Amino acid sequence: MKFSELISELTEMWLLWMKHNSIVRDESLPIEQRKVSAKECERLINREYELTEQLDNFFKNEQG
């Protein structure tokens, strides 16, 4: 994956996480809806770790 694609996906992932995190924190919403968003937040965080690792590898390969 290209560097620009990694950055683009990371940005999109972050925006989605912020949306779902807002839902999780909104106590006026039904608990089931909040749980679904909490699970999505977890999935997005795991994807963030994957993307960060790929970005780290990109820089390691550029320096090597």
Contacts in CASP RR format, 6 or more apart in sequence:
PFRMAT RR
TARGET T0000
AUTHOR 0000-0000-0000
METHOD contacts of the structure
MODEL  1
MKFSELISELTEMWLLWMKHNSIVRDESLPIEQRKVSAKECERLINREYE
LTEQLDNFFKNEQG
1 9 0 8 1.000
1 54 0 8 1.000
3 55 0 8 1.000
3 58 0 8 1.000
6 51 0 8 1.000
6 54 0 8 1.000
6 55 0 8 1.000
6 58 0 8 1.000
7 55 0 8 1.000
9 47 0 8 1.000
9 51 0 8 1.000
10 48 0 8 1.000
10 51 0 8 1.000
10 52 0 8 1.000
10 55 0 8 1.000
13 44 0 8 1.000
13 47 0 8 1.000
13 48 0 8 1.000
13 51 0 8 1.000
14 48 0 8 1.000
16 40 0 8 1.000
16 44 0 8 1.000
17 41 0 8 1.000
17 44 0 8 1.000
17 45 0 8 1.000
17 48 0 8 1.000
20 37 0 8 1.000
20 38 0 8 1.000
20 40 0 8 1.000
20 41 0 8 1.000
20 44 0 8 1.000
21 37 0 8 1.000
21 41 0 8 1.000
23 29 0 8 1.000
23 33 0 8 1.000
23 34 0 8 1.000
23 37 0 8 1.000
24 34 0 8 1.000
24 37 0 8 1.000
24 38 0 8 1.000
24 41 0 8 1.000
26 34 0 8 1.000
END
